[in-house]
Amino acid sequence: MTTPDPFLRMPNASLNLPSDLTGDERLHAAFEAVYDYMNLHAMAWPARNASGNLVPPPPEHVLHELAHSYELADEVDLMVNPRLGTVAFLSSLPKCDFCGVTARYDAQIQIGDRSGGAYLCDDHYREFGSGALGATGDTYLMLISEVPDEVREICNQICADRGRDPIS
């Protein structure tokens, strides 16, 4: 059985740097080009489905984050496939900063002229959240026990292939 690739890969592209640049100039230009490319392709995921209901990120995003959390790839693969920021795994879910109900979102919010991070329940995420996960700074919070079975199986196969214990 071939284990699926755990990453949502960035589009393949080459750097087109001016040929007249020297050492440090070339390095600086390459860094800027990669930085711009990563920002241009930063992935955001809608927090709501077509019916307007809040939904967790898709299994592909869960698998991508688990590959980072459990180092299910070599160091270079982890570096060139950055975290998406759409989902994060916690040992327990925090309480909403506004009402104390279980929070599902870690979000960047703005109230008046003040902005900052907040843990939000579904109701307060609808009110204050951006509606997009990942590149916006909003993240869906998930327990490891909530990982879909098909994702858990892929992660456990990768662990087995690497001689490691399965994810918990």
C-alpha positions in Angstrom: 0.0 0.0 0.0 1.3 3.4 -0.9 0.7 6.0 1.9 -0.8 9.2 0.6 1.2 12.4 0.6 0.2 14.2 3.8 0.8 17.7 2.4 -1.3 20.2 0.4 1.7 21.2 -1.7 2.4 24.7 -2.9 2.2 25.2 -6.6 5.5 24.4 -8.3 7.3 27.5 -9.6 10.8 28.7 -10.3 12.5 31.9 -9.2 13.2 34.4 -11.9 15.9 36.6 -10.4 17.8 39.3 -12.3 21.1 37.9 -13.6 23.2 40.9 -12.7 22.8 40.4 -8.9 25.8 39.4 -6.8 26.0 37.2 -3.7 24.1 39.0 -0.9 21.9 40.9 -3.4 20.9 37.6 -5.1 20.2 36.0 -1.7 18.1 38.9 -0.6 16.2 38.9 -3.9 15.6 35.1 -3.6 14.3 35.5 0.0 11.9 38.3 -1.1 10.7 36.3 -4.0 10.0 33.2 -1.9 8.4 35.3 0.8 6.1 37.0 -1.7 5.3 33.6 -3.4 4.3 32.1 0.0 2.1 35.0 0.9 0.5 35.1 -2.5 -0.4 31.4 -2.2 -1.3 31.5 1.5 -4.2 29.2 2.0 -7.4 30.4 3.6 -10.4 28.1 4.1 -14.0 29.2 4.6 -15.2 28.5 8.1 -18.8 28.2 6.8 -20.3 25.8 4.3 -22.6 26.8 1.4 -25.6 26.8 3.8 -23.8 29.2 6.1 -23.2 26.7 8.9 -19.8 26.6 10.6 -17.8 23.5 9.7 -14.3 22.2 10.6 -11.6 22.3 8.0 -11.5 19.4 5.5 -9.6 16.2 6.2 -6.8 17.3 3.9 -6.1 20.3 6.2 -6.2 18.1 9.3 -3.7 15.7 7.7 -1.4 18.5 6.7 -1.4 19.9 10.3 -0.8 16.5 11.8 2.1 15.9 9.5 3.7 19.0 11.1 2.5 18.3 14.7 3.9 14.7 14.6 6.8 15.3 12.2 5.5 12.8 9.7 7.9 13.9 7.0 11.5 14.8 6.8 12.7 18.2 7.8 13.0 19.7 4.3 9.4 18.6 3.4 8.2 20.2 6.6 10.0 23.4 5.8 8.8 23.8 2.2 5.2 22.9 3.1 4.4 25.4 5.7 1.6 25.1 8.3 -1.7 26.3 6.9 -3.0 27.6 10.2 -6.6 26.4 9.5 -6.6 23.9 12.4 -4.7 23.4 15.6 -4.8 20.4 18.0 -5.1 20.9 21.8 -5.3 18.5 24.7 -8.5 20.3 25.9 -10.6 23.0 24.4 -10.5 26.5 26.0 -13.5 28.5 27.1 -14.9 31.4 25.0 -13.4 34.7 26.2 -16.8 36.3 26.0 -19.2 33.7 27.5 -17.3 30.8 29.0 -18.9 28.2 26.6 -16.4 25.8 24.9 -14.4 27.6 22.3 -13.8 26.2 18.8 -11.8 29.1 17.4 -8.7 31.0 18.1 -9.3 34.3 16.2 -8.0 37.7 15.5 -10.8 40.1 16.3 -11.4 43.8 16.3 -13.8 45.6 18.6 -13.9 49.3 18.0 -10.3 50.5 17.5 -8.8 47.6 19.5 -7.7 44.3 18.0 -6.2 41.1 19.4 -6.6 37.4 19.7 -9.6 35.6 21.4 -10.9 32.2 21.9 -14.5 32.1 20.5 -17.4 29.8 20.7 -19.5 29.3 17.6 -21.9 32.1 18.4 -19.2 34.6 19.1 -17.2 33.5 16.1 -20.2 34.2 13.9 -20.3 37.7 15.5 -16.5 38.6 15.6 -14.6 36.0 13.4 -13.5 36.7 9.9 -15.3 33.6 8.5 -12.0 32.3 7.0 -9.5 30.0 8.6 -5.7 30.1 8.0 -4.3 33.1 6.3 -6.6 35.4 8.2 -5.2 34.4 11.5 -8.4 32.4 12.6 -7.9 28.8 13.5 -10.3 26.0 14.2 -9.5 24.2 17.5 -9.7 20.4 17.5 -9.0 17.6 19.9 -6.8 14.7 18.6 -9.7 12.4 19.5 -11.8 14.2 16.8 -9.4 13.4 13.9 -11.4 11.7 11.2 -10.7 7.9 11.0 -9.4 8.1 7.4 -6.8 10.8 8.5 -5.8 8.8 11.6 -5.2 5.7 9.4 -3.0 7.6 7.1 -1.0 9.1 10.0 -0.7 5.8 11.7 0.5 4.2 8.4 3.2 6.9 8.1 4.2 6.3 11.7 4.4 2.5 11.1 6.5 3.1 8.0 8.9 5.2 10.1 9.0 2.7 13.0 7.1 5.0 15.3 4.1 4.6 17.6 0.7 5.6 16.2 -0.7 9.1 17.0 -2.7 9.1 20.2 
